[in-house]
Amino acid sequence: MATNKALTLVLVILCFVLVHELETNSGHLVTANAEKIDCKSKCAYRCSKAGWHKLCLRACNTCCERCNCVPPGTAGNEDVCPCYAKMTTHGGRHKCP
C-alpha cells in the first residue's frame, strides 16, 4: 500500500514538472504546420539600422529560428511576436533585437 502511494506521489510530481516545462517553453515552440519564414532577409531588414550590425544579425537569426517570427520594422513592434519578445539571455536581458 505504501508503495502505491509513493508511486502516485512521484507521478503527480512528474506531471507538475512537465506542465511547468510546457508553460515556460510554450513561447519557444514552433508548430510543425507553420511555414518557415526567410529569417535571413527579415533579420537583414530588422538590423539594417543597428550600430552593431553583425551582433544584431546573429541574435535576430537565433530568435527567428526558434520563434519563426521577426517583428516588422527596424525596432519595437515586439507585440506581434510574443516568443521573440520573451526570449532573454542568461543575464536576463532581452535577447532579440
N, C-alpha and C positions, 0 to 999 in steps of 0.2 A: 504494500500500500504506500509506504514512504517513497519507494522508487517511482511509482506513478506520479506522485505529487512533485517530486524533484524533476522528472522528465517534463511534466506540464509547465512547471515554472521556467525551465530552460527554453522551451518552445515559445512561451509568451515573451520572454526577454529577447529572443532572436527575432520575433515578429516586430517588436518595438524598434529594435535596431534597424531592421530592414525598412520599415516605414519611415524612420528618421532619415536614413540614407536617401531614400527615394524623394523625400521632400526637399532635402538640402541640395540634391543634384538635379532636380527636375528642370531647373533653368538651363542646365548644360546639355540636356538631351536633344538630339535631333531626330525627328521621326523618320522612319525608313521610307515613307512615301513622299517625303519632301524632296523637291528637285534641288540639287546643289546649285548654288549661285556662283558666279565668277568672282571669287574673292580677290584675285589679283587686280582686276580693273576697279572693283568697288573700293578697295583699300588705296589704290593709287590716287583716286579722286579724294577720298576721305583725308589722306595725308598730304595732299598737294600743297597746303599752306603751312605745314608743320615745320618748326625750326630744326628738329631732329628727324629728318625725313626717313632715314633707314630704320631708326628705332621705332618710329611710328608704324612703318610698314610691317615690321616684324611682329609687333604687338597686335596690330589690326588683323593680320593674316591668321595669327593664332586664334584670336577671338572669333573670326569669321568661320574658320574650320570647325570650331567647337559649337558655335551657335547657328551657323548657316544664315547669318544675318549681319548686315552692316547698316547703321543708321544713315539716312540721307544727309547730304551736306558735308562741310568740312569740320564741323564741330556741333555739339549739342544733339538734339533730337533723339536722345537715348531712350525715350519713352516708346519709340517704335520697336525697339529690340530689347525687351527686358533681360534676356540672358546676357546680352552684350553689356548692359548697364550694371548688372550684378556681379560680374566677374572681377575678382580682386587679386592682387599679388600676395605673396606670403606676408608682406608688411601691412596688409590691409588697405592699400591704395587701389584706386581704380586701375585695372589692367588695360582696358580697351580705350583707345583714343577717340 
